[in-house]
Amino acid sequence: MNFLAHIYLSGDNDSIKIGNFIADSVRGKHFENFPLDVQKGIILHRAIDTFTDAHPVFRKSTKKLHARYHHYAGVIVDVFYDHFLAKNWTNYSDENLVEFVQRFYQSMNDNLAILPERVQKMLPYMIQENWLVSYQTIEGIKYILTKMDKRTANESKMRFSTEELTEFYSEFEQEFTAFFEELRAFATEKLQGI
């Protein structure tokens, strides 16, 4: 899952959301250097990633992309699934997406000192370009995938993957919907046990 899903699956605790968001920038046991609820978010993020990568529905989505994008297929599907979460946000939350995202951005700014340096550098761009809300559109997803592509010196070709998103749109959306119900149940249970 990409940023929006990780934040959403963290429940109402801002510190858990922060931990879940920064987890990819925290290596190994370094998570123990953070406040307890941030640690819980990092642990939750890792559990979500493990659950996702092994899930047959997620793998079915990635199979459509393997031939062209190889090991980047999973990264692309993460972004596609965030698109479907953002697009169908009202099915999953009573809170308006823009308000949810603004509260998250504010929380990140309020806790800037504890964020890893990489996240501190990325955050202003994320807020200015409003990445999380932009996921609602295919154009927004293409912009994000193009930025990600540049970080791989364009070798991943992720910027072209919206072609497959458009071609298999209803299949990807059905797969997301089925998968996300299971992921929500898993994340809720995991969060209670951390």
N, C-alpha and C positions, 0 to 999 in steps of 0.2 A: 504494500500500500504506500501511497505517496503522502505528502504533508497533510492534506485536508482530512483524509480518513484517520490518520494517526491522531490528530488533534481531537476529532470528533469522538473517537473510541476511548478517549481518556476520561470521559465523564465531566463533572462540573468543577473539578479541582484544577485551578490554574497551574499549580506547581507540577502536577502530574502531566498536564498538557505540555508544559515547557520541557520536561524530561523526555517525553515521547517525541517531541519535535527535534531536540538536539541529539538524540541517541546515536545517529550515524556519525556524529563528530566526537563521540566519546569511545575510546578504545578499552577493551578488556575490563579490568577491575577499577579503572580510573573513575567509574561511576560512583564509587564509594566516597569520593571527595565532595559530592554534592549533598544538599539537604535531603532528608529522608523521602519526602514526597516526589522530588525530582528524580531520585533513585528509582522510585516505584515506576515513574513514567518511562525511564530508560529500560527497566526490566520488562515492562509491558510492551514496549516497542519491539524488543528482541523476540518476545513470544509471538507477537503478531506476525513478524517477518517469517519466523519458522513455520507457523501455521499456514501462512499464505503460500510460501514456496512449495510446500508439500501437498497442497490441496488440489484434487483432481480437476475441479472447475477452473481454477486459476491456470493450471497446466494446459487445459483445453484451449484457453484464450491465447496462451503463449505459443502454442503449436502453429497458429495461423501466421506467426511472425518469425519463427525460427529460421526459415530458409533465407530470408533477406537480412535479418538483424542479429542472428546467432545469439550469443549470450546477453545481448541487450534486450531481448524480447521481454524478459521479466520486468525490467525497468520501464519499458514502454507500457506494458499492461498496467503497472502500478499507476501511471499517469492517466491512462484511459479510464481506469476504475475511479480515480478522483474526479474525472470529468462527469461520469454518471452519478456520482454522489452529489456533486455541485448542481448538476442539471435537475436532479430529482430531490433536492434538499428538503422540500416540504413533506416528502414521504418519511423523512427520518428525524426531523426536528420541528418543534413549534416556534423556535426562534428564527427570525429572518437571517439568511446567510450573511448579508452585509454587516449586520449588527454582531453576529457571532464572530466574524473575522475581525472586526474592529476591536472587540473586547480582547481577542487573542493578541493582536498587534500591541495594544496598550499594555497588556500583561508582560509581553516580551520586553518592551521598552522600560517598564517599571523594574525589571529584573536583569537589566543589561549586564550588570557586573558579574553575574554568575554564568553568563553564556560563553561557550567556547569562542575563541577569537574568530574562527571561520564563520560562525553563525553571526557574530557581531558585525562582520564585514558584509554579509549577505543581506541582513535584515533591512537596511534602508532601501535597497533595491526592491526587495520583496514587497515592502509597504508601498513604496512610490508607484510600482507597477501593479500593485494589488493582485499578486499571483493567485491567491486562493479563490478570489471571486472570478478571476479571468478563466478559471477551469470550467466555467459553465458553458463556454463556447468552444467549438472546434478551432477557431482562430486563436483563442487564448491558449489552448493546448499546444497548437503548432508553435506558438511563440516560445513556450516553456521548453518544448522538445528541441527547438533550434538552439536555445541557450545551452541545454545539456549537451547537445551535439558538438558545440564549439569546444566544450571542455574535454572532449575526446579527440580533438583535432579533426573533427568531421568524419572520423573513420566509422563511427557507429551508424551514420545515416539516419539517426532518429528523426531528423526534421522531415523525412519523407513518410513517416509511419501514419500520418493522418490519412494517407491514401487508403491504407488497410482499414483504418477506423471507419472511414466513409463506406468502403465496400462491404464490410461485415458489421455495420453499425448495430443492427437489431440483434445479431448473435452476441456481440460483445455486451450489449446492454442486458440481455437475458442472463448471460453468464454472470455479470456483475451482480444482478439482483439476487440470483440464487446463492452465490458465494457470500455476499455481504450479510445476508440473514444469519448464516452460520458463523461468520466472523464476529458479528455483533454479540451473539450468544457466548462465543468463546472469550471475547475480550471482557465482557461483563463478569463472567465467572472468574477469569484470571485476575482481574482487578480486585475482586473481593478476597482473593487468596494471597495477595502480595503483602 
